[in-house]
Amino acid sequence: MRHTAPPLMLTAMLAALLGGCGGSGSADANAASTASSESLAVNSPGAIAGGATASPETPSTSPAPTPTPTTSPGTPASPSPAPTPVPVGSGAVDAIIAAMPSNSWKMLPNTMMKDACPLPYNSYACEAVMSAWSGGAYDNARDRMVVYGGGHADSWYNNMFAFDLAQMKWMRLSEMGGGSTGDSPSAAWHDSRLESCGFYPKGAVNLPASVLNAAGTQVLYSACFTEPVLSQLDLQQPRSSHTYGGVFVDPLGRYCSIGETYYVSAAGSPVSVCFDPATSTWSRIADRPQGIGARGQTAVAANGHIWAVAGAEGNIGEYIPESNQWVRYGVNNYDAGGGTDIDRKRNQLYTLFPESDGSYSMRRWDLNSPASLNATQTYAIVPSNGAAPAGLGSRPGLVYADAQDLFYAWGGDRSVYTYSPSTSTWSKLAPAGDVPPAQQQWGTYGRFRYSAARKVFVLANSTTQNVYLYKP
């Protein structure tokens, strides 16, 4: 069945009104990853393993013991060849950046992501890759903004997109399979019974009752990666998903997602995947354990470990790429969905917390202290000086710029806020230049990022809007 824009948009709007996509309760299929705070080594990269049945997350609120890392089964992934160093200073974008005054915005012409969407062009399915609760990450080695999203009833697109700053050009790095096109998913991709497995099927599926849940609506996760289900999955076609803040670039240069809320009916699963741009292939990493990262945010520490906080009350998680394992800590006790990054100088994770009066405060987790991460209250409320942000909307952009030792926050239009972790001081900037558009209704997540090579911030707000640069 072909989705057209109006029914899809209506479905998404109804879901939002009912608290579906952006709500605090997540149907998260992770039950077999038993609740604990020890390291969980579930799947080696690219391996096939079983896991959990679909069930709502119900994280424990009791303090968790200090985690004891364990060795992951299997062999961790080998790194791809290092990308060619980014040529800086000689391209057209470098001339544009050089001409920008400090503290100014610049719109880059002819940089709409819609031009890279698959054909035939479907405006709603393409736009939903950003607008439908989806995020991105930044590949500093290649100087690219990475965008991956869609999901639920909004978009079946599972393409990996990247904006190459040097070329000022969007690229579609992966293609859909199974006969799906830009304006129509294949009939098999509509079969929601396989959503719990995290991958699209190769074609029409034949599922005996023994692999289904009692209601007959979903494949049991424990049956996903064994026969007769495994051979029907296309492991190079992960399901499109609302990705929230769950997209990151790992130390191997892969583009990863701990996504959930899959196309077509918003079921979830613990499957986590990475796309290697050097080989154009997908592989699995360790399954996301129960309670970690649901509808939340991820951030990469200086040592390359990935930290996740949930968008509802859930566990703090640490993914260790070199051993392909997760460590589960205590609960974050509130919705950590307001924008997240790590102060990599001090190894502390910060989240913008939306207050009832429309302002924001900072909450901080000390990643140096497992004991504090397992305490009854895992975070510190940081007293702030100066002009705290206000009116930034849902899930604004928040990024730590290592060279400046400052956090930068953006939530629409020209205004930019900075936060100094050394002095706990907010400053509101008044940039000049072009005026960025209003933020997406459901949030920016990771689509406001810092290019360390060119020392500018890159904003991808909509597939039908040009990319903007902010020069501090």
C-alpha positions as CSV (number, residue, x, y, z in Angstrom):
1,M,0.0,0.0,0.0
2,R,1.4,3.4,-1.0
3,H,1.4,6.0,1.7
4,T,0.5,9.5,0.6
5,A,1.4,12.6,2.6
6,P,-2.0,13.6,4.1
7,P,-2.8,10.2,5.8
8,L,0.8,9.9,7.0
9,M,0.7,13.4,8.4
10,L,-2.6,12.7,10.1
11,T,-1.3,9.5,11.6
12,A,1.7,11.3,13.0
13,M,-0.4,14.1,14.4
14,L,-2.7,11.7,16.1
15,A,0.2,9.8,17.5
16,A,1.6,13.0,18.9
17,L,-1.7,14.0,20.5
18,L,-2.0,10.7,22.1
19,G,1.5,10.9,23.5
20,G,2.9,8.2,21.1
21,C,6.1,9.3,19.4
22,G,7.2,12.0,21.7
23,G,5.6,10.8,24.9
24,S,7.5,9.6,28.0
25,G,6.3,6.0,27.9
26,S,8.1,3.8,25.3
27,A,7.2,0.3,24.1
28,D,10.7,-1.0,24.2
29,A,11.3,-4.6,23.3
30,N,14.2,-5.4,25.6
31,A,12.8,-7.8,28.2
32,A,15.3,-10.6,27.8
33,S,18.2,-8.3,28.6
34,T,17.6,-8.8,32.3
35,A,17.5,-5.8,34.5
36,S,20.9,-5.4,36.2
37,S,23.7,-2.8,36.4
38,E,26.4,-5.1,35.3
39,S,28.1,-5.0,31.9
40,L,25.9,-6.7,29.2
41,A,27.8,-8.1,26.3
42,V,25.0,-9.2,24.0
43,N,26.2,-9.5,20.4
44,S,29.6,-9.2,18.8
45,P,29.6,-6.7,15.8
46,G,27.9,-8.3,12.8
47,A,26.9,-11.3,14.9
48,I,23.4,-12.8,15.0
49,A,21.9,-13.5,18.5
50,G,18.6,-13.7,20.3
51,G,17.2,-11.4,22.9
52,A,13.9,-10.2,24.1
53,T,10.2,-10.1,23.5
54,A,8.4,-6.8,23.0
55,S,7.4,-5.2,26.3
56,P,7.2,-1.8,27.9
57,E,10.2,-0.5,29.8
58,T,9.8,-0.5,33.5
59,P,13.2,0.4,34.9
60,S,14.0,-0.1,38.6
61,T,14.2,3.0,40.7
62,S,16.4,1.4,43.4
63,P,20.1,2.2,43.4
64,A,22.1,-0.1,41.2
65,P,25.4,-1.7,42.4
66,T,28.7,-0.6,40.9
67,P,29.0,-2.4,37.5
68,T,31.6,-5.0,37.0
69,P,32.8,-5.1,33.3
70,T,32.8,-8.4,31.6
71,T,34.4,-9.6,28.4
72,S,32.2,-9.5,25.4
73,P,31.9,-12.7,23.4
74,G,33.1,-12.6,19.8
75,T,35.7,-10.4,18.2
76,P,35.2,-6.7,18.2
77,A,35.0,-5.0,14.8
78,S,38.2,-4.1,13.0
79,P,38.5,-0.4,12.0
80,S,37.9,0.5,8.4
81,P,40.8,2.3,6.5
82,A,41.2,5.8,7.9
83,P,39.4,8.4,5.7
84,T,41.4,10.8,3.7
85,P,42.2,13.9,5.8
86,V,39.8,16.8,5.2
87,P,41.3,19.5,3.0
88,V,40.7,22.7,4.8
89,G,41.3,26.2,3.5
90,S,41.1,25.9,-0.3
91,G,37.5,25.1,-1.1
92,A,34.4,27.2,-1.8
93,V,33.1,26.7,1.7
94,D,36.3,27.9,3.2
95,A,36.0,31.1,1.3
96,I,32.5,31.5,2.6
97,I,33.6,30.8,6.2
98,A,36.5,33.2,5.9
99,A,34.2,36.0,4.8
100,M,31.8,35.4,7.7
101,P,32.2,37.8,10.7
102,S,32.6,36.2,14.1
103,N,29.2,35.5,15.8
104,S,27.3,35.3,12.6
105,W,25.0,32.9,10.6
106,K,25.3,32.0,6.9
107,M,22.9,30.1,4.8
108,L,24.6,27.8,2.3
109,P,22.7,28.0,-1.0
110,N,21.5,24.9,-2.8
111,T,22.0,22.6,0.2
112,M,18.5,21.1,0.7
113,M,18.5,17.4,1.7
114,K,15.4,16.8,-0.4
115,D,17.7,16.8,-3.5
116,A,19.3,13.6,-2.2
117,C,16.1,11.8,-1.3
118,P,15.3,8.7,-3.3
119,L,13.1,9.0,-6.3
120,P,10.2,9.3,-7.1
121,Y,10.2,12.2,-4.7
122,N,7.7,12.0,-1.8
123,S,7.8,15.3,0.1
124,Y,6.4,13.9,3.3
125,A,8.4,10.7,3.5
126,C,11.6,12.7,2.8
127,E,10.9,15.5,5.3
128,A,10.0,13.0,8.0
129,V,13.6,11.7,8.0
130,M,14.3,14.9,10.0
131,S,11.0,16.1,11.3
132,A,9.7,12.9,12.8
133,W,11.6,12.8,16.1
134,S,14.9,12.1,14.4
135,G,18.4,13.2,14.8
136,G,21.9,13.1,13.5
137,A,25.6,13.1,14.4
138,Y,28.8,14.6,13.1
139,D,31.7,12.7,11.5
140,N,34.7,15.0,12.2
141,A,37.1,12.7,10.4
142,R,35.2,13.3,7.1
143,D,33.7,16.6,8.1
144,R,30.1,15.4,7.5
145,M,26.8,15.9,9.2
146,V,25.1,12.5,9.3
147,V,21.2,12.2,9.4
148,Y,19.2,9.0,9.9
149,G,15.6,8.8,10.8
150,G,12.0,8.4,9.8
151,G,10.0,5.5,11.2
152,H,6.5,4.8,12.6
153,A,3.9,5.9,10.1
154,D,6.0,8.8,8.9
155,S,8.7,7.4,6.6
156,W,9.9,4.0,5.5
157,Y,13.2,5.5,4.3
158,N,16.2,3.7,5.9
159,N,18.8,5.6,3.8
160,M,21.8,7.0,5.5
161,F,22.2,10.6,4.5
162,A,25.3,12.8,5.0
163,F,26.1,16.5,4.3
164,D,29.7,16.9,3.2
165,L,30.8,20.3,4.4
166,A,33.8,20.6,2.0
167,Q,31.6,19.9,-1.0
168,M,28.5,21.7,0.4
169,K,26.5,18.7,-0.8
170,W,24.1,16.1,0.5
171,M,24.8,12.4,-0.3
172,R,22.6,9.3,0.0
173,L,25.0,6.7,1.3
174,S,22.8,3.7,1.3
175,E,19.8,2.5,-0.7
176,M,16.5,0.8,0.1
177,G,15.9,-2.7,-0.9
178,G,13.0,-5.1,-1.4
179,G,11.5,-3.1,-4.3
180,S,10.8,-0.1,-2.2
181,T,11.1,3.3,-3.9
182,G,11.0,6.9,-2.9
183,D,7.2,7.1,-3.1
184,S,6.2,3.6,-2.2
185,P,7.4,1.0,0.3
186,S,7.2,-2.6,-0.9
187,A,4.2,-4.7,0.3
188,A,6.5,-6.8,2.5
189,W,7.7,-3.8,4.3
190,H,4.2,-3.2,5.6
191,D,4.2,-6.5,7.5
192,S,4.5,-5.2,11.0
193,R,5.0,-8.7,12.6
194,L,8.7,-8.4,11.9
195,E,9.2,-5.0,13.5
196,S,10.4,-6.6,16.7
197,C,13.4,-7.9,14.8
198,G,14.6,-4.5,13.7
199,F,15.1,-5.3,10.0
200,Y,12.9,-5.3,6.9
201,P,12.2,-8.7,5.3
202,K,13.6,-9.7,1.9
203,G,10.2,-10.3,0.5
204,A,6.8,-11.8,1.5
205,V,7.1,-13.6,4.8
206,N,5.8,-17.0,6.0
207,L,5.7,-17.0,9.8
208,P,4.4,-20.0,11.8
209,A,2.4,-19.3,14.9
210,S,5.2,-20.8,17.0
211,V,7.4,-17.7,16.4
212,L,4.7,-15.2,17.2
213,N,3.6,-13.7,20.5
214,A,0.2,-14.7,22.0
215,A,-1.6,-12.0,20.1
216,G,0.0,-13.1,16.8
217,T,1.1,-9.5,16.2
218,Q,4.8,-9.7,16.7
219,V,7.7,-12.1,16.2
220,L,9.2,-13.1,19.6
221,Y,12.6,-11.4,19.7
222,S,14.1,-14.7,20.8
223,A,13.0,-16.1,17.4
224,C,14.2,-13.3,15.3
225,F,17.7,-14.6,14.5
226,T,17.0,-18.3,14.2
227,E,15.2,-20.2,11.6
228,P,12.6,-19.9,10.1
229,V,12.8,-16.1,10.7
230,L,16.5,-15.4,10.1
231,S,16.6,-16.3,6.4
232,Q,13.6,-14.0,5.8
233,L,15.3,-10.9,7.2
234,D,17.5,-8.6,5.1
235,L,20.3,-7.8,7.5
236,Q,21.4,-5.0,5.1
237,Q,18.0,-3.3,5.5
238,P,17.5,-2.0,9.1
239,R,14.0,-0.7,9.7
240,S,13.4,3.0,9.5
241,S,13.0,4.5,12.9
242,H,12.4,7.6,14.9
243,T,16.0,8.0,16.1
244,Y,15.6,10.8,18.6
245,G,19.1,11.5,20.0
246,G,20.3,7.9,19.4
247,V,22.5,8.5,16.4
248,F,26.3,8.6,16.9
249,V,29.6,8.1,15.2
250,D,31.7,5.4,16.8
251,P,35.5,5.4,17.1
252,L,35.7,3.2,14.0
253,G,34.0,5.9,11.9
254,R,30.7,4.0,11.6
255,Y,27.4,5.7,11.8
256,C,25.3,4.0,14.5
257,S,21.8,4.1,15.8
258,I,20.1,2.7,18.9
259,G,16.8,3.5,17.2
260,E,13.3,2.5,18.0
261,T,9.7,3.3,17.1
262,Y,10.0,1.5,13.8
263,Y,8.0,1.8,10.6
264,V,5.1,0.9,10.3
265,S,3.4,0.6,13.7
266,A,6.0,2.0,16.1
267,A,7.1,-1.3,17.7
268,G,10.6,-1.3,19.1
269,S,13.4,-3.7,19.6
270,P,16.9,-3.7,21.3
271,V,18.6,-4.0,17.9
272,S,21.4,-1.5,17.5
273,V,23.1,-1.1,14.1
274,C,26.1,0.7,12.5
275,F,26.7,1.7,8.9
276,D,30.3,1.7,7.7
277,P,30.6,4.4,5.0
278,A,33.9,2.8,3.9
279,T,32.3,-0.5,2.8
280,S,28.6,0.7,2.5
281,T,27.5,-2.2,4.8
282,W,25.4,-2.5,7.9
283,S,26.3,-4.6,11.0
284,R,24.8,-5.2,14.4
285,I,26.5,-4.2,17.6
286,A,25.5,-5.3,21.1
287,D,21.8,-5.0,21.8
288,R,20.6,-2.0,23.7
289,P,19.7,-3.4,27.2
290,Q,16.4,-2.8,28.8
291,G,15.8,0.7,30.1
292,I,18.8,2.4,28.4
293,G,18.4,5.3,26.0
294,A,14.7,5.0,25.2
295,R,13.7,8.1,23.2
296,G,16.7,9.8,24.7
297,Q,20.1,11.1,23.8
298,T,23.6,9.8,23.2
299,A,27.0,11.5,23.4
300,V,30.5,10.4,22.8
301,A,33.2,10.8,25.5
302,A,36.9,11.6,24.9
303,N,37.8,7.9,25.2
304,G,35.3,7.0,22.5
305,H,32.7,5.4,24.8
306,I,29.1,6.3,24.0
307,W,26.8,7.4,26.8
308,A,23.0,7.3,26.7
309,V,20.3,8.8,28.8
310,A,16.7,8.0,28.4
311,G,14.0,10.4,27.2
312,A,11.8,9.1,30.0
313,E,12.9,7.7,33.4
314,G,15.4,5.0,32.5
315,N,18.9,3.7,33.1
316,I,22.1,5.5,32.2
317,G,24.1,3.4,29.7
318,E,27.7,3.3,28.6
319,Y,28.6,1.5,25.4
320,I,32.2,0.4,25.1
321,P,33.0,-0.1,21.4
322,E,36.3,-2.0,21.9
323,S,34.6,-4.8,23.8
324,N,31.2,-4.4,22.2
325,Q,29.4,-4.3,25.6
326,W,26.9,-2.1,27.4
327,V,27.2,-1.1,31.1
328,R,24.0,-0.2,32.8
329,Y,24.0,2.2,35.7
330,G,21.3,3.8,37.8
331,V,18.2,5.7,36.6
332,N,18.3,9.3,35.4
333,N,14.9,9.9,37.2
334,Y,13.4,12.2,34.6
335,D,13.0,13.0,31.0
336,A,16.6,13.7,29.7
337,G,15.4,14.7,26.3
338,G,16.3,18.4,26.3
339,G,19.7,18.2,24.5
340,T,22.7,16.4,25.7
341,D,26.5,16.4,25.2
342,I,29.7,15.7,27.2
343,D,32.2,18.1,28.6
344,R,35.1,16.0,27.3
345,K,37.7,18.1,29.3
346,R,36.2,17.1,32.6
347,N,34.3,13.9,31.5
348,Q,30.9,15.1,32.6
349,L,27.6,14.7,30.8
350,Y,25.2,17.7,30.7
351,T,21.5,17.8,29.8
352,L,19.4,20.8,29.2
353,F,16.4,20.4,31.4
354,P,13.2,22.2,30.4
355,E,11.6,23.9,33.5
356,S,7.9,24.6,33.8
357,D,8.3,28.4,33.2
358,G,9.9,27.8,29.7
359,S,13.5,28.3,30.9
360,Y,16.2,25.6,31.0
361,S,18.6,24.5,33.6
362,M,21.6,22.2,33.4
363,R,21.8,18.8,35.0
364,R,25.2,17.0,35.2
365,W,26.4,13.4,35.5
366,D,29.9,12.8,36.7
367,L,31.1,10.0,34.3
368,N,34.3,9.7,36.4
369,S,32.3,8.3,39.3
370,P,30.4,5.0,38.9
371,A,29.2,5.4,42.5
372,S,27.4,8.6,41.7
373,L,25.9,7.1,38.6
374,N,24.4,4.4,40.8
375,A,23.2,6.7,43.5
376,T,19.5,7.3,44.2
377,Q,19.9,10.7,42.5
378,T,22.4,10.1,39.7
379,Y,22.8,13.8,38.6
380,A,23.6,17.1,40.1
381,I,21.5,20.2,39.5
382,V,24.0,22.8,38.5
383,P,23.4,26.4,39.8
384,S,23.8,28.8,36.9
385,N,24.8,32.4,36.5
386,G,23.8,34.7,33.7
387,A,21.0,34.6,31.1
388,A,19.7,31.0,31.1
389,P,18.0,30.0,27.8
390,A,14.2,30.3,27.5
391,G,11.7,29.5,24.8
392,L,13.9,27.0,22.9
393,G,11.1,24.5,22.4
394,S,11.4,20.8,22.5
395,R,14.8,19.0,22.3
396,P,16.9,22.0,21.2
397,G,20.4,21.5,19.9
398,L,23.2,21.4,22.5
399,V,26.8,20.7,21.6
400,Y,30.1,21.0,23.4
401,A,32.8,22.7,21.4
402,D,36.1,21.3,22.8
403,A,38.3,24.0,21.5
404,Q,36.3,26.7,23.3
405,D,35.4,24.7,26.4
406,L,31.8,25.9,25.9
407,F,28.4,24.4,25.3
408,Y,26.4,26.0,22.6
409,A,22.6,25.8,22.5
410,W,20.2,26.6,19.6
411,G,16.4,26.4,19.5
412,G,15.4,28.5,16.5
413,D,16.1,31.8,14.8
414,R,19.4,33.7,15.3
415,S,19.8,33.4,19.0
416,V,22.6,31.3,20.4
417,Y,23.4,30.6,24.0
418,T,26.7,29.5,25.5
419,Y,27.3,27.8,28.8
420,S,30.7,27.7,30.5
421,P,31.2,24.5,32.6
422,S,34.2,26.1,34.3
423,T,32.1,29.0,35.7
424,S,28.5,27.7,35.4
425,T,27.7,30.8,33.4
426,W,25.2,31.3,30.6
427,S,25.5,34.0,28.0
428,K,23.0,35.0,25.3
429,L,24.6,35.9,22.0
430,A,23.1,38.2,19.4
431,P,24.6,36.9,16.1
432,A,24.4,38.8,12.8
433,G,24.0,37.5,9.3
434,D,21.2,35.3,7.9
435,V,18.3,34.3,10.0
436,P,17.8,30.5,10.5
437,P,14.2,29.2,10.5
438,A,12.2,28.2,13.5
439,Q,13.3,24.9,15.0
440,Q,11.4,21.7,14.0
441,Q,8.3,21.2,16.2
442,W,9.6,17.9,17.6
443,G,13.2,19.0,18.2
444,T,16.7,19.3,16.7
445,Y,18.3,16.4,18.6
446,G,21.8,16.0,17.0
447,R,21.3,18.1,13.8
448,F,23.2,21.1,15.3
449,R,26.8,20.1,15.4
450,Y,30.3,21.5,15.5
451,S,32.9,21.0,12.8
452,A,36.2,20.8,14.5
453,A,38.1,21.1,11.2
454,R,36.4,24.3,10.1
455,K,35.5,25.7,13.5
456,V,31.8,26.4,12.6
457,F,28.5,24.9,13.7
458,V,26.4,23.1,11.1
459,L,22.6,23.2,11.3
460,A,20.4,20.8,9.3
461,N,16.8,21.8,10.3
462,S,14.6,20.5,7.5
463,T,15.0,18.6,4.2
464,T,13.3,21.6,2.4
465,Q,15.6,24.2,4.0
466,N,19.2,25.0,3.2
467,V,22.0,24.1,5.7
468,Y,23.1,27.0,7.9
469,L,26.6,27.7,9.4
470,Y,27.2,29.5,12.6
471,K,30.7,31.0,13.1
472,P,31.4,31.7,16.8
